[in-house]
Amino acid sequence: MGLYTAPAPNTPYGIQAPLLQINQYPLWSEYVALALYFTELAGMLMAIIGILEIRKYSKIVKPASVAIFASAVLALVFFDLDLGRPTKGFYAPLEAIFNFDHSWMARGVIFVSGLLLFSFIYMILNLLNIKIRWLRVTIAVLGMFAGIFSTVYSGFELAATTGVPFWNNGALPLLYLADGVFVGSALAYIIAFFMKGDEAIKSRILFTRLLAFSTIAVLSSWFLFLASTNYINCFNEVAYYYLLSSPTFTLDLALEFVTLAVSGFTSFPTFGPWFPVMKLDTAGDLPKSLKYIMLAIAIVALFAGYLTRADVLFAGQYAYQVAPMAPFQDTSSQPVPIGAFGWRG
């Protein structure tokens, strides 16, 4: 029997023969990329707003809480669209508890469920103007932890998929965390753009600076991820060069550099004497023209954040899909396919 001539499995997941044509397993689609994107958007915006709640910001937290919950719902919708079993969503959190110790998929369900729950409670507290300080801070802190874990878990989840070596990279959770702060601060700026008052001014300055530093973190994490890729492995080599030649990856980096250039010059006072337009106005706010430029940059950052998630996801799957065309290094053990997490909901 040839290396890749084993019969197709009877079920869509799991190992049915000693050696399988591994690209017969279903691949994750744009639904998963969007689900992961909205998870990080809701998660890190919740983390940012949780800190602002502790710092006693009172105005921005209300519209932001609605945006957080809406993003969490969208993440759940796209996860359900990928699974094709929406009714399982009602039972998944309970089932995940019993699989928490051995499945990153189960851990992700728990984290995202917690994010959905705490973001909903936090939104209700804001919409009803409930001022109980200890309750608001408690829910905000719980939401912060759920948001951070929801953002980074997918990096560990992909790293646990040994059938796709390109994802087995310790820099992946760091890249996803930085990307989460990147898109979270961009959405927070968009919300602050439409606000008025002293808190709105402080928020716009804060999120412009956070966007600048998070962009540096994303670019550094990209460099670390690529530098840590062991492309001696032929699967990694295929994914590595596919990623570098991908127009979406080029666009992603270009948008991130543009974001860094504008938000960086806006944030760092050193550039003030050479860039007078970057100076704050008499109210301590960004000049009007610059506020609109930063609004466009924030929208660009939201799109770039999605590309970061999608590029990593699809580059790994590309090598996974063409694997039978390349020699297999290790035939002593069957690689774990994408669907085999021990439990998938």
C-alpha positions in Angstrom: 0.0 0.0 0.0 1.4 3.4 -1.0 2.0 6.1 1.6 -1.0 8.2 0.5 -3.3 5.5 -1.0 -5.2 4.5 2.2 -9.0 4.3 1.7 -11.1 7.3 2.8 -12.2 7.2 6.4 -15.8 6.2 7.2 -16.3 9.2 9.5 -15.2 12.8 8.9 -12.8 12.9 11.9 -10.5 10.6 13.7 -7.9 8.1 12.7 -9.4 5.1 10.8 -6.2 3.6 9.2 -2.5 3.5 10.0 -1.7 6.0 7.2 -4.3 8.3 5.8 -4.3 10.8 3.0 -4.4 13.7 5.5 -5.9 16.3 3.2 -9.1 14.3 3.2 -10.1 16.0 6.5 -12.3 19.1 6.3 -10.5 22.4 6.4 -11.5 25.4 8.5 -13.1 28.2 6.4 -13.6 31.9 6.6 -16.2 31.2 9.3 -13.5 30.1 11.7 -11.3 33.1 10.7 -14.2 35.4 11.4 -15.1 33.6 14.7 -11.5 33.9 15.9 -11.4 37.6 14.9 -14.6 38.6 16.7 -13.4 36.6 19.7 -10.2 38.6 20.0 -12.1 41.8 19.2 -14.6 41.2 22.0 -12.0 39.8 24.4 -9.4 42.5 24.3 -11.9 45.3 24.1 -13.4 43.8 27.3 -9.9 43.8 28.8 -9.3 47.4 27.9 -12.7 48.6 29.1 -12.3 46.6 32.3 -9.2 48.6 33.1 -11.1 51.8 32.3 -13.9 50.7 34.6 -11.3 50.4 37.4 -9.9 53.8 36.5 -13.5 55.2 36.8 -14.1 56.1 33.2 -17.9 56.5 33.2 -19.0 57.5 29.6 -17.1 55.3 27.2 -17.8 52.0 29.1 -21.5 52.1 28.2 -21.3 52.1 24.3 -18.2 49.9 24.5 -20.1 47.3 26.6 -22.7 47.0 23.8 -19.9 46.6 21.2 -18.2 43.9 23.3 -21.4 41.8 23.7 -22.3 42.2 20.0 -18.8 41.0 19.0 -19.0 38.0 21.3 -22.4 37.1 19.8 -20.9 37.4 16.3 -18.1 35.1 17.3 -20.6 32.5 18.6 -22.6 32.8 15.3 -19.6 32.1 13.1 -18.5 29.2 15.3 -21.9 27.7 14.9 -21.9 28.3 11.2 -18.7 26.4 10.9 -19.9 23.5 13.1 -23.2 23.4 11.2 -24.9 22.3 14.5 -26.3 25.5 16.1 -28.3 23.5 18.7 -25.0 22.0 20.1 -24.1 25.6 21.2 -26.6 25.3 24.1 -25.0 22.1 25.4 -21.4 22.8 24.5 -20.3 24.7 27.7 -21.5 21.8 29.9 -19.9 19.2 27.8 -16.7 21.3 27.6 -16.3 21.2 31.4 -15.8 17.4 31.3 -13.2 17.7 28.5 -11.4 20.8 29.8 -8.3 18.9 30.9 -7.4 17.4 27.5 -9.0 19.6 24.8 -8.0 23.1 23.8 -11.3 23.2 21.9 -13.1 22.6 25.2 -11.1 25.3 27.0 -11.9 27.7 24.2 -15.6 27.0 24.7 -15.3 27.7 28.4 -13.4 30.9 27.9 -15.7 32.3 25.1 -18.8 31.3 27.1 -17.4 33.2 30.1 -16.7 36.2 27.9 -20.3 36.0 26.5 -21.8 35.8 30.0 -19.7 38.5 31.7 -20.0 40.9 28.8 -23.8 40.5 28.8 -24.0 41.2 32.6 -21.6 44.1 32.2 -23.7 45.5 29.3 -26.9 45.2 31.4 -25.2 47.0 34.3 -24.3 49.9 32.0 -27.7 50.1 30.1 -29.6 50.1 33.4 -27.1 52.6 34.9 -26.5 50.4 38.0 -23.9 52.3 40.1 -23.0 49.5 42.6 -19.2 50.0 42.5 -18.0 46.6 43.8 -20.4 44.8 41.5 -19.3 46.7 38.4 -15.6 46.2 39.2 -16.1 42.5 39.9 -17.9 41.8 36.6 -15.3 44.0 34.7 -12.4 42.1 36.2 -14.0 38.7 35.5 -14.7 39.8 32.0 -11.1 41.0 31.6 -9.7 37.5 32.4 -12.3 35.8 30.2 -11.4 38.2 27.4 -7.6 37.7 27.6 -7.9 33.9 27.8 -10.4 33.9 24.9 -8.0 35.9 22.8 -4.9 33.8 23.4 -6.4 30.3 23.7 -6.7 30.0 19.9 -3.0 30.4 19.6 -2.5 27.4 21.9 -5.3 25.6 20.1 -3.6 25.9 16.7 -0.2 25.0 18.3 -1.8 21.8 19.6 -2.7 20.7 16.1 0.4 18.6 15.4 -0.9 17.7 11.9 -0.2 21.3 10.8 3.5 21.9 11.8 3.4 25.6 10.7 1.1 26.3 13.6 3.4 24.6 16.2 5.1 27.9 17.1 5.4 29.4 20.5 5.1 32.9 19.1 1.6 32.3 17.9 -0.2 33.1 21.3 1.9 36.2 21.6 1.0 37.3 18.0 -2.7 36.7 18.7 -2.5 38.7 22.0 -0.8 41.6 20.4 -3.3 41.5 17.5 -6.2 41.5 20.0 -4.9 44.7 21.7 -4.4 46.2 18.2 -8.0 45.7 17.1 -9.4 46.4 20.6 -7.8 49.8 20.8 -8.8 50.6 17.2 -12.5 49.9 18.0 -12.2 51.8 21.3 -10.9 54.8 19.3 -13.8 54.6 16.9 -16.2 54.7 19.9 -14.4 57.6 21.5 -14.4 59.5 18.2 -18.1 60.0 18.5 -18.0 61.2 22.1 -17.7 64.7 23.6 -16.3 66.0 26.8 -13.1 65.7 28.8 -13.4 61.9 29.0 -13.7 61.6 25.3 -10.5 63.7 24.8 -8.6 61.6 27.3 -9.9 58.4 25.6 -8.9 59.5 22.1 -5.4 60.3 23.3 -5.1 57.1 25.2 -6.3 54.8 22.4 -4.1 56.6 19.8 -1.1 55.8 22.0 -2.3 52.3 22.7 -2.8 51.7 19.0 0.8 52.8 18.3 2.4 50.6 20.9 0.2 47.6 20.0 1.2 48.0 16.3 4.8 47.7 17.4 3.9 44.6 19.4 2.1 43.0 16.4 5.0 43.7 14.0 7.5 42.3 16.5 5.4 39.2 17.1 5.2 38.7 13.3 9.0 38.8 13.1 9.3 36.4 16.0 6.7 34.0 14.5 8.5 33.9 11.1 11.9 33.7 12.7 10.8 30.8 14.9 9.3 28.8 12.0 11.3 25.6 11.4 11.0 25.5 7.6 13.5 22.6 7.4 10.2 20.7 7.8 8.8 20.5 4.2 5.3 21.3 5.4 6.6 24.5 7.1 8.6 25.4 4.1 5.5 25.2 1.9 3.4 27.3 4.4 6.3 29.8 5.0 6.8 30.7 1.3 3.0 30.6 0.7 2.5 33.2 3.5 5.4 35.4 2.3 4.0 35.4 -1.3 0.4 36.0 -0.2 -1.0 39.4 -1.3 -3.1 39.5 1.9 0.0 39.1 4.1 1.7 42.0 2.1 -1.4 44.1 2.5 -1.6 43.2 6.3 2.0 44.4 6.9 1.5 47.5 4.8 -1.6 48.5 6.7 0.2 47.9 10.0 3.1 50.1 9.0 0.7 52.8 7.9 -1.1 52.5 11.3 2.3 52.7 13.1 3.4 55.8 11.1 0.3 57.8 11.7 -0.5 56.8 15.3 3.2 56.9 16.2 3.8 60.4 15.0 0.6 61.4 16.8 1.5 59.8 20.0 5.2 60.5 20.6 5.8 64.1 21.6 9.4 64.0 20.3 8.1 64.5 16.8 6.1 67.6 17.7 8.6 70.3 16.6 9.0 68.6 13.2 5.3 67.8 12.7 3.3 70.8 14.0 0.0 69.2 12.8 0.6 66.5 15.4 0.4 68.9 18.3 -2.7 68.9 20.5 -5.2 71.8 20.2 -6.0 74.3 23.0 -8.4 71.8 24.6 -5.7 69.2 24.8 -7.4 67.1 22.0 -6.2 66.0 18.7 -6.6 68.5 15.9 -9.9 68.0 14.0 -8.2 66.9 10.8 -6.0 64.4 12.7 -9.0 63.0 14.5 -10.6 62.1 11.2 -7.3 60.7 9.9 -7.0 58.5 13.1 -10.6 57.4 12.5 -9.6 56.1 9.1 -6.5 54.5 10.5 -8.6 52.7 13.2 -10.8 51.3 10.5 -7.7 50.2 8.6 -6.4 48.5 11.8 -9.6 46.5 12.2 -9.2 45.1 8.7 -5.5 44.4 9.2 -6.3 42.6 12.5 -8.6 40.2 10.6 -5.9 39.5 8.0 -3.5 38.6 10.7 -5.8 35.8 12.0 -6.8 34.7 8.5 -3.2 34.6 7.0 -1.9 32.3 9.8 -4.9 30.0 9.6 -4.9 29.6 5.8 -1.2 29.4 5.3 -1.0 26.4 7.7 -3.9 24.8 6.0 -2.4 25.3 2.5 0.6 23.2 3.4 -1.8 20.7 5.1 -3.9 20.5 1.9 -0.9 19.9 -0.4 0.9 17.6 2.0 0.5 14.4 -0.2 2.6 16.2 -2.9 5.6 16.4 -0.5 7.7 13.6 1.2 6.6 12.8 4.7 9.4 13.0 7.3 7.9 10.8 10.0 5.9 7.7 9.1 6.1 6.1 12.5 3.0 8.0 13.8 0.0 9.5 12.2 -0.2 13.3 12.5 -3.2 14.7 14.3 -5.6 16.1 11.7 -7.3 19.5 12.1 -10.6 18.0 13.4 -9.0 15.6 16.0 -9.0 17.6 19.3 -10.5 14.7 21.3 -13.7 16.7 21.5 -15.1 19.2 19.0 -18.4 20.2 20.5 
